[in-house]
Amino acid sequence: MNFAPTAIGFRNCLLAMLAFAATTLVVSPSYAQINNPIAGVDVDATGVLKVRQFDPRLFNQRLAAARQNEDSNLMRSSKLRKVSLNRLEKAIVAAQASGQPLNDEFRGLAGLTAVEYVFFYPDTNDIVIAGPSEGFVADPTDRLVGIKSGRPVVLLEDLVTALRAYGPGGKANSVISVSIDPTTEGLARMQQFLASVRGRVGPNDASRLAKGLKDNLGLQTVSIKGIPESSHFARVLVEADYRMKLIGIGLERLPVRMQSYVDRANPNAVAANAMERWYFQPRYDGIAVSEDGLAMKIKERGVQLVGAAERVANGGKRVAGRGNKASQAFCQDFTDKFGLIADKVRIYAELRQLVDVAIAAAYIQQQDFYTQANWDMSVLGDESKVAVEIYTAPEQVETAVNAIWRGNTLMTPLGGGVHMQPRLALNPDRLTVDTTGENDQVKKTAGPSDLADGQWWWD
């Protein structure tokens, strides 16, 4: 999404910060201490994204029940759990043939909380992803989370979405992205409204101005590329983008010491009609591959926040502009602390997780493991057999307004985004070749040659 603070100076006015309505779910590392309502995303029949809250007591009951099963093989923590994608597909076929719905073992990929490795085993033709795992439970939003760390579990539907984006025999998607933007008509109406009140407002008019801005801007448009709009993958990108905006404009505070854009901004230093677009993109370094290419490790799972300046021209058009130091400092701070933020706020952990999943899928395609394994992904690649496009696509979001009196400038943030190009991480100038053999050694530890019939994961 894009984040756009517009600054329009006039006498005795207000600092009004705008964003878009979405979710406000913050996950503490210790679920036993959750006392606040849990929120999740709902999209109504018209495609408008809204917030829904849940009583946390339901989750605490589920957590207590899940912890009674921690000694089972599935729920036991593992530093490295391996999942064979080909065998997973066969197990899904067997489950469907017996009329069984896919249970949480499938949905949560046996408790994986991160994808750190991709392996290919030529002797058995297994394409494998691997990473840490732990016991897991569904929270009140039906998202699966680790019962010890609180980290999100890698979901089958997100993995399938990424694999289809970088599937066998298909063209590599260059971009997976989401953008939420005000319409040109909305920006034009906003400018007309501001012109109509210029010079005639004071601190007592804050609520009237906020309502006027919201009503005139109207609903914002959601644009999604590279993945199905109705997938969970897309919803995570939309939520992460929106939440970042709320933080930037001071409507949500992180459980991490960090100044928002609002805290840093000097209204007098922002040019009239200036817009600052903020969007997430992956850090593309940190990928190490074995000398034979059969083992890949994602060493660093970073995400950065970047900005691109714009301004609002006549008629609500957006044209190139210049940035400001407050925006640059906010982006850098968010980037530097992203790992810490992701440990405390689940949506950013999910965003980082999806970056890893997309890079893993792109590597499988780039190395053509599909052909080497003689696997065409006929089931996982078929929406009629494994459905991931099961949600109402978020087409619009409501404008939310936070009005704060400060000096004599009206500033209106209006956008944001997520933009990832997973194959950039695989460019030769970014890859590191693992000459120590460490990746290969991890690959050889506990291989798939002795698995039982129907087994698709192991430690």
C-alpha positions in Angstrom: 0.0 0.0 0.0 1.0 3.6 -0.2 1.2 6.1 2.5 0.7 9.7 1.6 0.8 12.6 4.1 -0.5 15.7 2.4 0.4 19.0 3.9 -1.7 22.1 3.3 -0.9 25.1 5.4 -3.5 27.6 6.6 -4.1 29.8 9.7 -5.2 28.2 12.9 -5.9 24.8 11.4 -5.4 21.2 12.6 -3.1 18.3 12.0 -5.4 15.5 10.8 -3.9 12.1 10.2 -5.7 9.7 7.9 -5.4 5.9 7.3 -7.6 3.0 6.3 -9.8 0.7 8.3 -8.4 -2.8 8.8 -7.4 -5.0 11.7 -5.7 -4.2 15.0 -4.4 -7.6 16.2 -1.4 -7.5 18.4 0.0 -10.8 19.8 2.0 -10.9 22.9 4.7 -13.6 23.2 2.9 -14.9 26.3 -0.6 -15.9 25.4 -1.4 -16.6 29.0 -1.2 -12.9 29.7 -3.7 -11.8 27.0 -6.4 -9.6 28.5 -7.3 -7.3 25.6 -9.8 -8.2 22.9 -8.4 -9.9 19.8 -9.2 -8.4 16.4 -9.3 -9.9 13.0 -10.2 -8.9 9.4 -13.6 -9.3 8.0 -14.6 -8.4 4.4 -18.3 -7.8 3.8 -20.3 -8.9 0.8 -19.4 -5.7 -1.1 -15.7 -6.2 -0.6 -15.1 -3.6 2.1 -12.5 -4.5 4.7 -13.5 -4.0 8.4 -12.4 -5.0 11.9 -13.9 -7.7 14.0 -13.0 -8.3 17.6 -13.0 -11.5 19.7 -13.1 -12.3 23.4 -9.6 -13.6 24.3 -11.0 -16.0 26.9 -12.0 -18.4 24.1 -8.3 -18.5 23.0 -7.1 -19.2 26.5 -9.4 -22.2 26.6 -8.1 -23.5 23.3 -4.5 -23.0 24.5 -5.0 -24.9 27.7 -6.4 -27.9 25.7 -3.6 -27.8 23.1 -0.9 -27.9 25.8 -2.3 -31.2 27.1 -1.1 -32.7 23.8 2.4 -31.3 23.8 4.0 -34.7 24.1 2.6 -36.0 20.8 5.0 -36.2 17.8 3.1 -33.5 16.0 3.0 -31.1 18.9 6.5 -31.6 20.0 8.9 -28.7 19.3 11.7 -29.2 16.8 14.6 -27.1 15.7 14.3 -28.4 12.2 11.2 -30.1 10.8 11.3 -31.2 7.2 8.2 -31.3 4.9 8.3 -33.1 1.5 6.0 -31.2 -0.9 5.5 -34.2 -3.2 4.6 -36.5 -0.3 2.4 -33.9 1.2 0.4 -33.8 -2.0 0.1 -37.6 -2.0 -1.1 -37.5 1.6 -3.7 -34.9 0.7 -4.9 -37.1 -2.1 -5.3 -40.1 0.3 -7.2 -38.0 2.8 -9.5 -36.7 0.2 -10.1 -40.2 -1.2 -11.2 -41.4 2.2 -13.6 -38.5 2.5 -11.6 -36.8 5.3 -11.4 -33.0 5.5 -7.9 -31.6 5.7 -7.1 -31.3 9.4 -4.8 -28.9 11.3 -1.8 -31.1 10.7 -2.2 -30.3 7.0 -3.4 -26.8 7.4 -0.5 -25.9 9.6 2.2 -27.9 7.8 3.0 -29.9 10.9 3.7 -26.8 13.0 6.3 -25.1 10.8 6.8 -21.5 12.1 9.3 -20.5 9.4 10.8 -21.7 6.1 14.5 -21.6 6.5 15.7 -24.2 3.9 14.8 -25.7 0.6 16.3 -29.1 -0.3 16.1 -31.4 -3.3 16.9 -35.1 -2.8 17.7 -36.7 -6.2 17.7 -40.2 -4.9 14.0 -40.0 -3.8 12.9 -37.0 -5.9 11.7 -35.2 -2.8 11.3 -31.4 -2.8 11.6 -30.4 0.8 11.1 -27.2 2.8 12.4 -27.1 6.4 12.4 -24.9 9.5 11.6 -24.8 13.2 8.3 -26.1 14.4 6.2 -26.3 17.6 2.8 -27.3 18.9 0.1 -25.0 17.6 -3.5 -23.9 18.2 -6.1 -21.9 16.4 -6.8 -18.5 17.9 -10.3 -16.9 17.9 -9.7 -15.7 14.3 -8.9 -19.3 13.3 -5.3 -18.4 12.6 -2.8 -21.1 13.8 -0.1 -20.0 16.2 2.6 -21.7 18.2 1.6 -22.5 21.7 5.1 -21.5 23.1 6.3 -18.7 21.1 3.1 -17.2 19.8 4.6 -17.1 16.3 2.3 -17.7 13.3 2.4 -21.2 11.8 3.1 -21.5 8.1 -0.2 -22.2 6.4 -0.8 -24.8 3.7 -2.9 -22.2 1.8 -0.1 -19.6 1.8 2.4 -22.2 0.6 0.1 -23.3 -2.1 -0.5 -19.7 -3.2 3.2 -19.1 -3.5 3.9 -22.4 -5.3 1.2 -21.5 -7.9 2.8 -18.1 -8.4 6.1 -19.8 -9.2 4.8 -23.1 -10.5 6.1 -25.8 -12.8 6.3 -24.8 -16.5 4.8 -21.3 -15.7 6.2 -17.9 -16.1 7.9 -16.4 -13.0 5.8 -13.7 -11.5 8.1 -10.7 -11.3 6.0 -9.0 -8.6 3.7 -9.9 -5.7 2.1 -6.7 -4.5 -0.8 -4.9 -2.8 -1.6 -1.3 -2.9 -4.4 0.7 -1.2 -4.9 4.1 -2.7 -7.3 7.0 -2.6 -9.1 7.6 -5.9 -8.4 10.6 -8.0 -12.0 11.7 -7.5 -11.6 11.4 -3.8 -8.4 13.5 -3.7 -10.0 16.1 -5.8 -13.1 16.3 -3.5 -10.7 16.5 -0.5 -8.9 19.5 -2.0 -12.2 21.2 -2.7 -13.3 20.6 0.9 -10.1 21.9 2.3 -10.4 25.0 0.1 -13.9 25.6 1.4 -12.8 25.7 5.0 -9.4 27.4 4.6 -9.1 30.2 7.1 -12.3 29.5 8.9 -11.4 26.7 11.3 -10.0 26.4 14.7 -9.3 23.7 17.3 -13.0 23.2 18.1 -13.5 22.2 14.5 -11.3 19.1 14.6 -14.1 16.6 14.6 -15.9 18.4 11.7 -12.8 18.5 9.7 -12.0 14.9 10.3 -15.5 13.8 9.2 -15.3 16.1 6.2 -12.0 14.6 5.1 -13.3 11.0 5.6 -16.5 11.7 3.7 -14.9 13.4 0.8 -12.1 11.0 0.4 -14.5 8.1 0.5 -13.5 4.5 0.1 -9.9 3.6 -0.9 -9.2 1.1 -3.7 -7.3 -2.1 -3.1 -5.1 -3.4 -5.9 -3.4 -6.9 -5.7 -1.0 -8.4 -8.2 0.7 -11.7 -8.6 -1.6 -13.7 -6.3 -5.3 -14.3 -6.1 -7.2 -11.4 -4.5 -9.4 -13.8 -2.5 -6.4 -15.7 -0.8 -5.2 -15.5 2.7 -1.8 -14.5 1.4 -3.4 -11.3 -0.1 -5.2 -10.5 3.2 -2.0 -10.6 5.2 -0.4 -8.1 2.8 -3.4 -5.8 3.0 -3.4 -6.0 6.8 0.3 -5.4 7.2 0.2 -2.4 4.9 -2.7 -0.9 6.7 -1.3 -1.4 10.2 1.9 0.2 9.1 0.0 3.3 8.2 -1.8 3.4 11.5 1.5 3.3 13.3 3.0 6.0 11.1 0.1 8.5 11.7 -0.1 7.7 15.4 -3.4 5.8 15.5 -1.6 2.6 16.7 1.4 2.4 19.0 3.8 -0.4 18.7 5.0 -2.4 21.8 8.5 -1.3 20.8 10.0 2.1 21.5 9.8 4.0 18.3 8.6 7.4 17.1 5.9 7.6 14.6 5.9 9.9 11.6 3.6 12.1 13.5 6.0 12.3 16.4 8.8 13.4 14.0 7.0 15.6 11.5 7.5 19.3 11.5 4.4 20.7 9.7 6.2 23.8 8.6 8.9 21.7 6.8 6.4 19.8 4.6 5.6 21.4 1.3 2.0 22.1 0.3 0.2 19.1 -1.2 3.2 16.8 -0.3 2.5 13.1 -0.2 4.8 10.5 1.2 4.2 6.9 0.0 5.4 4.2 2.3 5.6 0.6 1.3 7.2 -2.7 2.5 9.7 -4.7 0.4 11.9 -7.6 1.4 15.6 -7.3 2.1 16.9 -9.5 -0.7 20.3 -10.5 0.8 20.9 -13.4 3.1 20.4 -16.3 0.8 23.1 -19.0 0.7 23.1 -22.0 -1.7 25.2 -25.2 -1.7 27.7 -25.6 -4.5 25.4 -28.1 -6.3 22.3 -25.9 -5.8 20.4 -28.7 -4.1 20.3 -26.9 -0.7 19.3 -23.3 -0.1 19.2 -21.4 3.2 17.4 -18.2 4.0 19.9 -16.8 6.5 18.2 -13.5 7.2 14.5 -12.8 7.1 14.4 -9.0 6.8 11.7 -6.6 5.6 12.3 -2.9 5.0 10.0 0.1 4.8 10.9 2.5 2.0 9.3 5.8 0.9 8.6 7.5 -2.4 7.6 11.2 -2.4 4.6 12.5 -4.3 2.3 15.5 -4.3 -1.3 16.1 -5.1 -1.7 18.2 -8.3 -4.8 19.9 -9.7 -7.8 17.6 -10.1 -6.4 15.1 -7.5 -3.6 13.7 -9.7 -0.5 12.4 -8.0 2.8 13.4 -9.4 6.5 13.0 -8.3 7.6 15.1 -5.4 10.3 15.3 -2.8 10.5 13.5 0.5 11.2 14.9 4.0 13.6 13.9 6.8 10.8 12.8 9.2 9.5 10.3 6.7 13.0 9.0 5.9 13.8 8.6 9.7 10.5 6.8 10.3 11.2 4.3 7.4 14.7 3.7 8.7 13.6 3.2 12.2 10.9 0.8 11.2 13.4 -1.2 9.1 16.0 -1.3 11.8 13.5 -2.6 14.3 11.4 -4.8 12.1 12.7 -8.1 13.6 11.8 -6.9 17.1 8.4 -5.6 15.9 7.7 -8.9 14.2 8.4 -10.8 17.4 5.7 -8.7 19.2 3.1 -8.0 16.5 2.0 -11.0 14.7 1.0 -9.5 11.4 4.6 -8.5 10.7 5.7 -12.0 11.6 3.3 -13.2 9.0 4.5 -10.7 6.4 8.1 -11.8 7.0 7.0 -15.5 6.8 5.3 -14.9 3.4 8.4 -13.3 2.0 10.3 -16.5 2.9 7.7 -18.7 1.4 7.7 -16.7 -1.8 11.5 -16.9 -2.0 11.4 -20.6 -1.4 8.8 -21.1 -4.2 10.8 -18.9 -6.6 14.0 -21.0 -5.9 12.1 -24.3 -6.5 11.0 -22.9 -9.9 14.3 -21.3 -10.8 16.2 -24.6 -10.1 13.4 -26.5 -11.9 13.1 -29.0 -9.1 9.7 -29.8 -10.6 11.1 -31.4 -13.7 13.9 -33.1 -11.8 11.4 -34.6 -9.4 8.9 -35.4 -12.2 6.3 -33.6 -10.2 3.7 -31.4 -11.9 1.9 -30.3 -8.7 -1.3 -31.6 -10.3 -3.2 -31.5 -7.0 -1.7 -28.6 -5.1 -1.9 -26.5 -8.3 -5.6 -27.2 -8.9 -8.0 -24.9 -7.2 -10.8 -27.4 -7.5 -8.8 -29.9 -5.4 -7.0 -27.6 -2.9 -8.9 -24.4 -2.6 -7.1 -21.2 -1.5 -9.4 -18.6 -3.1 -12.0 -18.9 -0.4 -12.3 -15.4 1.0 -14.2 -12.4 -0.2 -11.6 -10.3 -2.0 -10.8 -7.0 -0.2 -11.7 -4.4 -2.9 -12.0 -1.3 -0.8 -11.2 -0.1 2.7 -12.8 2.7 4.7 -10.9 5.9 5.4 -10.2 6.3 9.1 -9.3 9.7 10.5 -7.3 10.8 13.6 -7.5 14.5 14.2 -4.8 16.2 16.3 -4.4 20.0 16.8 -0.9 21.1 16.1 0.2 24.5 14.9 -1.2 25.8 11.6 -0.8 22.9 9.1 -3.2 20.3 7.9 -1.4 17.0 7.0 -3.3 14.1 5.5 -1.6 10.7 5.0 -3.3 8.9 2.2 -1.7 5.5 1.1 0.9 2.6 1.4 1.9 -0.7 0.0 3.7 -4.1 0.0 5.9 -4.9 -3.0 8.0 -8.1 -3.3 10.1 -9.5 -6.2 11.3 -12.9 -4.7 13.5 -13.7 -7.7 15.7 -10.7 -6.9 16.9 -12.6 -3.9 18.2 -15.3 -6.3 20.3 -13.0 -8.5 24.0 -14.0 -8.6 25.1 -10.7 -7.2 23.0 -11.3 -4.0 23.5 -15.0 -3.5 26.2 -16.5 -1.3 27.7 -19.9 -2.2 28.0 -22.1 0.9 31.6 -23.4 0.3 31.7 -24.8 3.9 29.1 -27.5 3.1 26.9 -26.5 6.0 23.7 -26.4 3.9 24.5 -29.8 2.4 25.2 -31.3 5.9 21.8 -30.1 7.1 20.2 -31.6 4.0 21.8 -35.0 4.6 20.7 -35.1 8.3 17.5 -37.1 8.5 16.7 -37.6 4.9 13.5 -39.0 3.4 14.7 -42.4 2.4 13.3 -44.3 5.3 9.9 -42.7 5.7 6.8 -44.8 6.3 4.0 -45.0 3.8 1.9 -41.8 3.9 4.5 -39.9 6.0 5.2 -36.4 4.7 7.1 -34.6 7.5 9.8 -35.6 9.9 12.4 -34.2 12.3 
